[in-house]
Amino acid sequence: MAFLKYLLLVSAGLFLRSTISLHSYSGENKPTMYGDFEAQRHWQEVTVNLPIKDWYEQTSDNHLLYWGLDYPPLTAYHSYLVGRVAGSLNSSYIELHKSRGITTNDHKLFMRYTVIVADLLIYIPAMIMACNTVFFSLLKLNIQKVHLLYLLVALLYPGQILIDNGHFQYNNISLGFTLFAIAAILKDRRILGAIFFVLALNYKQMELYHAVPFFCYLLSNCFVESVNRKK
């Protein structure tokens, strides 16, 4: 029964994300930059075709004023991975220089799928784990209706869906790693939590907003002795 409830919640989240994906996005069909879709596509073009040392450098093949890669390394490696898959489907998606401004429906559909896959693999499981940890481990509340309502609101939060699924962003990855970190820390797995937060911070620098509380909490625990501390 619990599995069925989770399945319904996830299905509702995926339905809303898919619906949002049917609409337009910022910069669509607007040369010369073509919006967020082109930014993500161009990073795949750069990471697949250029050596690692040139990913963040101004070169003859990498003009930083045209959607220069400006996120931390984990984003770059993610772009490389997605770019490799895109290239295996259609090499024109990431062809150096020649692919700029490409906006075929098949390519946009592929990019939409990559965001939803990130939701399924990272963000949604992290949200479920974090909610379960807060309700059942921290608050010691076994109130299924409240827990499921909270989870539903979290999974259907419009801000995250509009930005990620509407405008080809991958904030769900860094937010998912942060949620995993919170869940790990609440379960007294501080080292694991620190690893997840480092991954989040190395994916998008927006996680600097959450860095201070993580730093203070983890530092404070360095001065606290506990025989029950788990590694």
C-alpha positions as CSV (number, residue, x, y, z in Angstrom):
1,M,0.0,0.0,0.0
2,A,2.8,2.4,0.9
3,F,4.6,1.6,-2.4
4,L,1.3,2.4,-4.3
5,K,1.0,5.8,-2.6
6,Y,4.6,6.7,-3.5
7,L,4.0,5.5,-7.1
8,L,1.0,7.8,-7.4
9,L,2.9,10.8,-6.0
10,V,5.8,10.2,-8.3
11,S,3.4,9.8,-11.3
12,A,1.7,13.1,-10.4
13,G,5.1,14.8,-10.3
14,L,6.2,13.3,-13.6
15,F,2.8,14.2,-15.2
16,L,3.2,17.9,-14.2
17,R,6.9,17.9,-15.4
18,S,5.9,16.4,-18.7
19,T,3.1,18.9,-19.2
20,I,5.4,21.8,-18.5
21,S,7.9,20.4,-21.0
22,L,5.3,20.9,-23.8
23,H,5.5,24.7,-23.5
24,S,8.1,27.1,-24.8
25,Y,11.3,28.2,-23.0
26,S,13.3,31.4,-22.6
27,G,15.2,32.4,-25.7
28,E,13.4,29.9,-28.0
29,N,14.0,30.8,-31.7
30,K,15.7,34.0,-30.6
31,P,19.2,34.3,-32.2
32,T,22.0,34.7,-31.5
33,M,22.0,33.0,-28.1
34,Y,18.8,30.9,-28.3
35,G,18.3,30.8,-24.5
36,D,18.9,28.1,-21.9
37,F,18.4,25.2,-24.3
38,E,21.4,26.4,-26.4
39,A,23.5,27.0,-23.3
40,Q,23.1,23.4,-22.1
41,R,23.6,22.0,-25.7
42,H,26.7,24.1,-26.3
43,W,28.3,22.9,-23.1
44,Q,27.8,19.4,-24.4
45,E,29.4,20.4,-27.7
46,V,32.4,21.9,-25.9
47,T,33.0,19.1,-23.4
48,V,32.7,16.3,-26.0
49,N,34.9,17.9,-28.7
50,L,37.5,19.8,-26.7
51,P,40.2,18.6,-24.2
52,I,39.5,19.1,-20.5
53,K,42.1,21.9,-20.2
54,D,40.1,24.0,-22.7
55,W,36.7,23.6,-21.2
56,Y,37.0,26.8,-19.2
57,E,39.5,28.6,-21.3
58,Q,39.1,31.1,-24.1
59,T,40.4,29.4,-27.3
60,S,39.8,29.5,-31.0
61,D,37.2,26.7,-30.6
62,N,35.7,27.9,-27.3
63,H,34.4,31.5,-27.2
64,L,33.5,32.2,-23.7
65,L,31.2,35.1,-24.6
66,Y,29.0,32.5,-26.3
67,W,27.6,30.5,-23.4
68,G,31.0,29.9,-21.8
69,L,31.0,27.1,-19.3
70,D,30.6,28.9,-16.0
71,Y,29.5,26.1,-13.6
72,P,31.7,23.9,-11.4
73,P,33.4,20.7,-12.8
74,L,30.7,18.2,-12.0
75,T,28.3,20.1,-14.3
76,A,31.0,19.9,-17.0
77,Y,31.3,16.1,-16.6
78,H,27.5,15.8,-16.6
79,S,27.4,17.8,-19.9
80,Y,30.1,15.5,-21.3
81,L,28.1,12.4,-20.3
82,V,24.8,13.8,-21.8
83,G,26.8,15.0,-24.9
84,R,28.2,11.5,-25.5
85,V,24.7,10.0,-25.5
86,A,23.4,12.8,-27.7
87,G,26.2,12.3,-30.2
88,S,25.5,8.6,-30.3
89,L,21.9,9.4,-31.3
90,N,22.7,12.1,-33.8
91,S,26.2,13.6,-34.2
92,S,24.8,16.9,-35.5
93,Y,23.5,17.7,-32.0
94,I,27.1,18.3,-30.8
95,E,29.1,19.0,-33.9
96,L,31.7,21.6,-33.2
97,H,30.7,25.1,-34.3
98,K,28.2,23.7,-36.9
99,S,25.6,22.7,-34.2
100,R,25.1,26.2,-32.9
101,G,21.5,27.2,-32.8
102,I,20.2,23.7,-33.7
103,T,16.6,23.4,-32.4
104,T,15.1,20.3,-33.9
105,N,12.1,18.8,-32.2
106,D,13.9,15.5,-31.7
107,H,16.9,17.2,-30.0
108,K,14.6,19.2,-27.7
109,L,12.7,16.1,-26.8
110,F,16.0,14.3,-25.9
111,M,17.0,17.2,-23.7
112,R,13.6,17.2,-22.0
113,Y,14.1,13.5,-21.2
114,T,17.6,14.1,-19.7
115,V,16.0,16.5,-17.1
116,I,13.3,14.0,-16.3
117,V,15.9,11.2,-15.9
118,A,17.8,13.4,-13.4
119,D,14.5,13.8,-11.5
120,L,13.9,10.1,-11.4
121,L,17.5,9.1,-10.5
122,I,18.4,11.8,-8.1
123,Y,15.9,14.5,-7.1
124,I,12.7,12.5,-6.4
125,P,14.5,9.7,-4.5
126,A,16.3,12.3,-2.5
127,M,13.1,14.1,-1.7
128,I,11.4,10.9,-0.6
129,M,14.4,10.0,1.6
130,A,14.6,13.4,3.2
131,C,10.9,13.6,3.9
132,N,11.0,10.1,5.5
133,T,14.0,11.0,7.6
134,V,12.5,14.2,8.9
135,F,9.1,12.7,9.7
136,F,10.0,9.2,11.0
137,S,13.6,9.6,12.3
138,L,13.7,13.2,13.5
139,L,10.2,14.1,14.5
140,K,9.2,10.5,15.4
141,L,5.8,11.1,13.7
142,N,4.0,8.3,12.0
143,I,1.3,10.4,10.5
144,Q,0.9,9.1,7.0
145,K,-1.5,11.7,5.7
146,V,0.6,14.6,6.8
147,H,3.8,13.0,5.5
148,L,2.3,12.2,2.1
149,L,0.8,15.7,1.8
150,Y,4.2,17.3,2.6
151,L,5.9,15.1,0.1
152,L,3.2,15.9,-2.6
153,V,3.8,19.6,-2.1
154,A,7.5,19.2,-2.3
155,L,7.4,17.1,-5.5
156,L,5.0,19.5,-7.1
157,Y,6.8,22.7,-6.2
158,P,6.3,25.0,-9.2
159,G,9.5,27.0,-8.9
160,Q,11.8,23.9,-9.3
161,I,9.7,22.4,-12.1
162,L,9.4,25.6,-14.2
163,I,13.1,26.2,-14.0
164,D,14.3,22.7,-14.7
165,N,11.7,21.1,-16.8
166,G,10.5,24.3,-18.4
167,H,13.9,25.9,-19.2
168,F,16.4,23.0,-19.5
169,Q,18.2,23.5,-16.2
170,Y,19.5,20.7,-13.9
171,N,19.1,22.3,-10.5
172,N,17.4,19.0,-9.5
173,I,20.8,17.3,-9.4
174,S,22.5,19.7,-7.0
175,L,19.3,20.0,-4.9
176,G,19.0,16.2,-4.9
177,F,22.6,15.8,-3.6
178,T,21.8,18.4,-0.9
179,L,18.7,16.5,0.2
180,F,20.7,13.3,0.3
181,A,23.3,15.1,2.5
182,I,20.6,16.4,4.8
183,A,19.1,12.9,5.2
184,A,22.5,11.4,5.9
185,I,23.3,14.0,8.5
186,L,20.0,13.5,10.2
187,K,20.8,9.8,10.4
188,D,24.1,10.6,12.0
189,R,26.1,9.8,8.9
190,R,28.1,13.0,8.8
191,I,30.9,11.9,6.5
192,L,28.5,10.6,4.0
193,G,26.5,13.8,4.3
194,A,29.6,15.9,3.8
195,I,30.4,13.9,0.6
196,F,27.0,14.5,-0.8
197,F,27.1,18.2,-0.1
198,V,30.5,18.5,-1.8
199,L,29.0,16.8,-4.8
200,A,26.1,19.4,-4.7
201,L,28.6,22.3,-4.4
202,N,30.7,21.0,-7.2
203,Y,27.7,20.8,-9.5
204,K,26.3,24.3,-9.0
205,Q,27.7,27.1,-7.0
206,M,24.1,28.1,-5.9
207,E,24.7,25.6,-3.1
208,L,26.9,28.2,-1.5
209,Y,23.6,29.4,-0.1
210,H,23.5,26.2,2.0
211,A,27.2,26.0,2.7
212,V,27.2,28.1,6.0
213,P,24.8,25.9,8.0
214,F,26.5,22.7,6.7
215,F,29.9,24.1,7.6
216,C,28.9,25.3,11.1
217,Y,27.1,22.0,11.9
218,L,29.9,19.7,10.7
219,L,32.6,21.9,12.4
220,S,30.7,21.9,15.7
221,N,30.6,18.1,15.6
222,C,34.4,18.0,15.4
223,F,34.5,19.2,19.0
224,V,31.8,16.9,20.3
225,E,32.7,13.4,21.6
226,S,30.0,10.8,21.2
227,V,30.4,7.0,21.7
228,N,27.4,6.5,19.4
229,R,28.8,8.5,16.5
230,K,28.7,6.6,13.2
231,K,31.3,7.0,10.5
